[in-house]
């Protein structure tokens, strides 16, 4: 029996999918079949005899992958692995002690199956280098990146807390004042990254850690890219990089010139989820969700959660504008409005953008995505747009009348 089969047999018995006697019986039959069964693994045989299912095999293989990483993780020089703290599609994260400094750290380990793909390895090291360039109180700090025993690892700051995703699970909402505080901290972190020429491209609740002291730590630079890295941008052109529930329209289209406003959108979608308990757009498939990001009007957050102030609703709508020129140009602009709303004042940056867009639309004769007043309740269209339409028309009418008076008085 191969090493892989021995490990698989141990897991099958540990999880009580079958007994050790049943495994021995299957192996005896396998041996008796001779060369005819040489290509069959233990999992194939157990599946044929009805002991396990395809989905159980998949889960057992994932557990084997995790076990195979746990052992080499324990052998990373200078670190003592204590426990597993998380697992995603791309890596397993362990809690460990850095022996030289006697401090807790987190170690992310790339699975062996991905280590054989150079694209994943390159992306893993890009994440480490990107994180190492950032030094901010609201960003998870990077310590080291390397390879040991054929396994690639990334050592970072250990955060003892929970993610924003855990905070909003089961459709729970974050109270407005607290949400503004957390989003402001994340905006400061992203502003720092943007100043270093990096865009995160995957801002979402799972990548926002909250410490025991209540502060945000932005994590996971796995999709981060330099704004000036046009070579990488061209290789990624036409492909959507990001998480469907929080991805910006330009990322969905696979545009080359992605900039800081993509992170503004992702943070806006995260803000929406925090204060409503729901993602901005939902669907049965990732492509259906992304199509809504591109085409479907956003139901304002303050229409979903009636306890929210209109100011928060306005901020989120500007953050999640489908046309990026209509969003906040920078995190600094966003922070200005957050501070205003937190102080009980209107978000002037957001209102200026509304007014400017409406006046420009009227001046050029373009149409806008506004619904008739009698359909607002069923479609979720914002009444703020209707009021601004009236104000804009009134301004233009006043200007027109003034011009006519001046023209006639000059005759």
C-alpha positions, -999 to +999 in steps of 0.1 A: +000+000+000+014+034-010+020+062+015-010+081+001-032+050+004-021+045+040-029+081+049-063+078+032-071+046+050-062+062+084-086+091+076-114+068+065-113+049+097-108+079+119-139+095+104-158+062+108-167+059+071-157+022+074-139-001+099-102-011+098-114-047+090-134-035+060-103-016+047-082-048+052-108-068+033-108-043+004-070-043+002-069-082+002-093-083-027-072-056-044-041-077-040-058-108-053-068-090-085-031-087-095-021-065-124-058-058-133-061-035-104-026-020-104-039+014-114-067+015-088-062+035-056-078+027-023-102+055-028-113+040-061-119+006-045-139+021-016-160+040-040-167+009-061-178-010-031-201+018-019-183+026+013-177+063+004-190+089-021-173+112-045-179+142-022-164+123+007-133+115-014-130+152-022-132+162+015-107+135+025-082+146-002-084+181+012-078+168+047-047+149+033-035+181+016-038+199+049-020+172+068+008+171+043+012+209+049+011+207+086+042+185+089+065+207+067+050+238+084+063+224+117+098+223+101+100+260+090+133+272+105+129+295+134+092+289+140+071+265+161+037+258+146+010+257+173-023+252+154-043+257+122-063+289+122-078+290+087-080+275+053-090+288+019-089+276-017-053+289-021-036+283+012-037+270+048-029+295+076-012+283+109-007+300+142+030+298+152+056+312+175+087+330+161+113+316+184+140+343+180+116+371+191+092+350+212+061+364+195+030+349+179+028+350+141+006+336+113+021+315+086+004+310+053+015+278+034+009+272-003-005+236-010+019+212-028-005+209-057-004+246-063+034+248-058+038+229-090+021+258-109+045+286-114+017+312-118+004+305-083+040+305-068+047+339-085+014+353-072+022+340-037+055+358-037+040+390-052+016+390-022+045+388+002+064+416-015+034+438-018+026+434+019+062+441+029+060+475+012+032+486+034+036+499+070+004+510+085-015+504+117-045+492+098-027+467+076-015+432+086+022+434+087+044+411+066+075+395+082+090+370+059+084+349+027+104+318+017+105+281+009+112+250+031+111+214+021+094+223-012+067+243+005+063+280+001+054+300+031+045+336+041+049+348+077+028+377+089+014+394+119-010+373+140-044+389+146-063+376+176-099+386+166-126+380+140-133+391+104-160+415+094-176+386+076-181+368+109-195+400+123-222+402+097-230+365+094-267+355+097-278+388+081-266+408+111-260+446+107-233+467+121-246+498+139-241+530+117-216+548+140-194+517+144-196+509+107-184+545+099-155+540+123-144+507+108-148+518+072-128+550+079-099+529+093-100+506+062-101+537+039-069+550+057-053+516+051-062+516+014-051+553+011-016+542+023-015+513-002-025+536-030+002+561-020+026+532-024+013+525-059-007+494-050-043+486-055-058+458-034-085+445-059-101+422-033-116+444-006-143+423+012-155+414+047-134+383+049-102+404+043-110+428+071-098+416+105-110+432+137-086+430+167-096+425+203-091+462+207-117+469+180-094+481+152-095+470+116-066+452+099-066+449+061-054+415+050-047+393+020-027+411-007-030+381-029-046+400-058-028+433-052-012+449-082+010+478-089-009+505-108+021+510-130+026+473-138+012+474-173+030+441-183+010+422-157-022+442-165-019+431-202-015+394-193-046+397-171-067+417-197-102+403-202-102+383-170-121+392-139-100+392-108-118+397-075-148+383-055-181+385-073-201+400-044-177+430-041-160+433-075-161+466-094-175+468-129-141+476-145-126+445-129-155+424-142-147+437-177-110+429-173-099+464-181-062+471-180-061+506-164-076+495-130-069+522-104-077+532-068-114+537-076-118+499-079-110+497-042-135+525-035-162+503-051-151+472-032-151+490+001-185+505-008-199+470-014-184+459+019-199+490+037-233+481+021-231+445+035-221+458+069-250+482+074-277+461+057-267+426+065-270+418+028-247+418-002-255+446-027-263+421-055-271+384-052-277+357-077-276+319-083-242+320-100-211+342-099-218+354-135-253+364-125-240+384-096-214+402-117-240+410-144-260+428-118-229+448-108-227+459-144-263+466-152-287+465-123-295+497-103-284+496-066-312+496-040-300+523-017-287+510+017-310+534+036-340+519+018-330+484+030-322+495+065-346+523+074-326+531+105-296+544+085-291+581+079-295+595+043-259+605+045-246+569+047-269+560+018-255+588-003-219+579+005-224+542-004-242+552-037-212+573-047-187+546-037-206+521-058-213+542-089-210+520-119-191+546-138-159+551-119-156+588-128-188+592-107-171+577-076-149+593-050-115+600-067-096+590-036-099+576-002-092+611+012-124+624-004-143+594+011-129+601+046-140+637+044-176+626+039-174+599+065-162+624+090-190+648+081-217+622+085-202+609+117-205+645+130-241+648+120-234+669+089-243+662+052-217+644+029-208+674+008-184+655-016-212+630-024-238+658-030-214+678-052-210+647-073-247+642-076-253+678-086-224+679-111-235+647-128-271+658-131-261+692-145-237+676-169-264+652-180-289+680-186-264+701-205-253+673-228-288+659-233-278+624-221-303+602-204-300+590-168-310+559-149-338+575-130-372+558-124-406+576-125-417+587-091-446+563-091-422+533-094-397+542-067-412+519-040-410+488-061-377+494-079-357+509-050-348+541-070-336+569-047-359+599-041-328+620-038-323+618-075-358+632-082-352+662-059-319+670-075-335+667-110-360+695-099-332+716-084-310+712-115-339+721-138-347+751-117-311+764-118-310+760-156-343+777-160-332+806-138-300+810-158-320+809-190-344+836-178-315+858-166-298+855-199-330+865-218-335+895-195-300+907-201-303+902-238-335+922-240-323+949-217-293+954-239-314+962-270 
